[in-house]
Amino acid sequence: MITQHHTLDRILADYQARIGQDFTGYRNHCYRVLNIYQVLGEQHGLAVDLEQATIALAFHDIGIWTAGTVDYLPPSHQEAAQYCAAQQIRVVSKSDVFHIFA
């Protein structure tokens, strides 16, 4: 079971103050999904890219806190795109980042 991942923890730490009292719950949610992703991928013989998954998971609901809205997909996409640009992670198109959240 994955309980720590450097990239996921680093990204979430950057948002901890904004997430506030929901931080532990959101972190746990991200790790639950990461573990499910890994298990299902392995069970079905699919490639599992934990690094890519942790980036997607860190940002998938982040707009709830960064934009203060339940319409969180666009602001979550924006935060992920900014992170990818800052880290020089190549994203083929904006829709590629958006589909992470769909």
N, C-alpha and C positions, 0 to 999 in steps of 0.2 A: 504494500500500500504506500502510495506517495503521500508524504506529509510535509515535505519541504521541497521547493524548487527555487533555485536562486533567482531566475528571471521573474517568476510570478511574485515571489516575496518582495523583490526590489521594486517592481512596478506598483504593487499594492501599497508598499511603504510610502511611496511618493503621494498617494492619495489618502492616506490614513486620516489626516486631519479633516479632510473634506467629507469622508465617509462617516467619521465620528463614531457614535455608539453602535452603528451597524457594521463596523469593520470586521469584527470576529465572525459574525454571521456570513458576511460576504466572502471573506477569505475561506471559510469552511465550505461554502457553496461552490466556489471555484475549485477547490480540491476534490469535492465529491464528483463534480463533472469531469475533472481531469482523470480521476481514477476510473470512472465509467468509460470514458473515451479510450483509455489504455486497454482495459479488459475487453471491451467489445472489438476494438481493432485487432487485438491479438487472437481472439476467438474466431474472427472471420478472416484471418490471414492478411490483414491490411497493414500497410506501412503506418507506423505510429510516430508522429513528429511531435515530441513533447515540447520542444522549444516553440514551435509555431502555435501549438495548442495553448501554452501558457500565456502567450501574448494575446491571443484571441479571448481567452477566459478572463484575463485581467480587465479587459476593456468592455466585455460583452454587455454589462449592465451599468457601467460607470456613469453614464449620462443621468441616471437617477439622481446622483449626488452633484455632479458637476453642473448640470443645468437645472436641477431641482424640479424634474418633471417625470411623469410616467410615460411620456412620449420620448423614451430614452434612446431609441435607435440612432437617429441622426447625430445627437451629441456624442454618443458612444463611438460612432464611426469617426467623427471628427477627432476625438481624442486618440483613437487608434492610428489614424492617418498621420497625425502630428508626431506620435511616438515613432512610427515606422520611418518617417522622414528624418527625424532627429538621429535615429540609430542607423540610418542609411540602409534600411531594410527595403529591398526592392518590392514594390507592389505594382503589378502589371497595370491595374486600373483602379479607380475609386470603387467600382462595383465589386472587385475582388475583396476589398476590405469589408464592404457592406455585406457581402454574402456570408462572411464569418458569423454575422449576427442574425441572419435570417433563419 
